[in-house]
Amino acid sequence: MRRMAFLVLVLALLPAGAAAAGWLEISTVADGENDTIVIGGTTNLAAGNTLLVEVISASFAPTDKTEPREFAGASGTVDVEEGQPYNTWRFSIDTPLPPDTYLVTVTHAESGTEASGRFTLTDGAVTEVETPMPTTLPETTMTPPETPTGTTPTEADLPPFLTALALIVSAACVWRRR
């Protein structure tokens, strides 16, 4: 009976490892009302997931402590909202930013999914977001997969390491019984 329970557990967890990975995309950066900047994008993560959005000046670098230097940027969290065909997210920066090039990073901490990009802010204009941002990490951004018409994207069930862990535990329990 216990073997059957372990086999059912293993079979139930196998599809979790084969589930599609989550992805994020930064698709828009635009001027909002009252000097706000609105950054938005799409994702296949389920509505209600929380994303961390970080915007920092590309010219921000370490300096000598005797030299005062301003920091320009913003960070905060946003929730994924229901959308069609993909779910959406929006982040507003209410503080006016000085003209510069800014780096944007959007992260879903629970799955490790991340997207990066950059935009340039000039006096009175915002350039389109450039993604993927040049980086030494090969998987910084992910291209959204094609979704067949009539279906909705879903969140990845479990990370693959949990599937592997379940298989190891199940095998150990079956081997121990013998």
N, C-alpha and C positions, 0 to 999 in steps of 0.2 A: 504493500500500500504506500509506503514511504517513497519507494522508487517511482511510483506513478506520480506522486505529488511533485517530486523533483523534476521529472520529465515535463510535467505540465508547466512548472515554473520556467524551465529552460526554454520550452517552445513559446511561452508567452513573452519572454524577453528578447528572443531572437529578432523579431521585426524591429525592435527599438534601435538596434545597432545599424540597421539598414535604412533608417529614416533619413530623409533629406536634411542637410544642414541648413541652419538659419542663415539669412543674408540681410544686409542693410544697404541702402543706397542713399547718397546725398544727391538730390536732384535739383533743388532750387535754393538760391540765395537772393533775396529781394529787399528793396526798401519798403518799410512799412510806414504807418502814420507816426507823426511826432518823432522823427529821427530814430525809429526802431529798425532793426534788421531782422528779417524772418528767414530762418533756415529750415528747409523741409526735405522730406524724402519718403521712400517707400521701403517696405520690408515684408517678409513672409512670416515674421513672428506674430503670434496671436495678439489680438487686441487686449489691452490691459497690461502688457509687459512694460516695464520701466527701462528707459534708455538714458544713459549719461551722455550729455553733449558738452564738449569742451572746445572753446574758441580762444586761440592765443595768437599774439602777434608773432609773425615769422622773424622779426628782428629782435625778439626777446632773447637775451643771452646773458651769461654771467658777467658781472662787472666788478670793478674794484669797489669796496665798501665806501670809499670816500667820494665816489661819484654818484650822485642821486640819479635815478632813472625811473621813469614811469613804466608801469605795466599796463598793457591794454589787452583786454580779453573778457571772457565771461564763461561761466559753466553752470550747469543745472541739469535737472532731470525732466523728462517728458514721458507721457504714456503713449503707447501705440494705440491708434484709433482705427476703428473698422473702416475699410475702404474696399473699392472694387476696381480692378481685379486684385490689387494688392492693398494691404493695410498701410496706413500713412502715419507720419509723425511731423510735428512742427515745434520749433524752438524760437522764441522771440528774445532779442537783446534790446532792452529798454534804454540802456546807457549809451550815449553817443560814443562811437569809437573814432579815434583819429585816423586819418588816411594812412594805410599800410596794407601789406599782404597778411592775411590771417589764415592760420591752419585750423581745420575743423576735424574733430574726431568724435565719432558716435559709437558708443559701446553698449552692448547688452551683456552685463556682467555675469549673469547666470549661465549663458551658453558660450561666452567668450567671443561672440560675433562682433566684428568691428568694421567700420568704414572710415576712410579719411579723404580729405580733399582740401582745397585752398580757394580763396577768393581774394580779390583786391578791391579795397575801398579807396576811392578817390573823392575829391571834393564834389559831393552831390551825386555820385554814381557808384554802383556795385557791379563788378564783373560777374559773369556766370561762374559757377563753381567748377573747378577743374578736378576731376577724379579719373583714375586713381592718382593719388599724390605720390611723387617719386619717393621711394623708401627702400631700405635695405631688406625689409621683410617682404617675402614674395606673396603672402596671402593677406594683405592689408584690406583689400576690398574684394567683394564677390559680385559677379555678374548675376542678376536675377535669372533664374531658370524659366523656361517657357512653361506657362500653366495652361493646360487644355481648357477650351471654352466650356463654361458651365461648372467648373470646379473652383474651389476656394483654397488658397494656400493655408497650410497648417503649421503649427510649431513642431519642431523636432521633439520626439518623445523623451528619449533618454540618451545620454552620451554613450558612445561605444564602449568606454571602459567599464561601465556598469554591466553591460551585456557580458563582457569577458569575465568580470568578477563573478557574475551569477553562474556562468559555465564552470569556472574553477571550483566554486563552492559546491555546486551540484555534483561534479565529478568526484570531489573529495568525499562527499557523503556516501555516494554509491560505492566507491572503492573501500571505504571504511567498513561498510556493512558486509562485504565479502570476506 
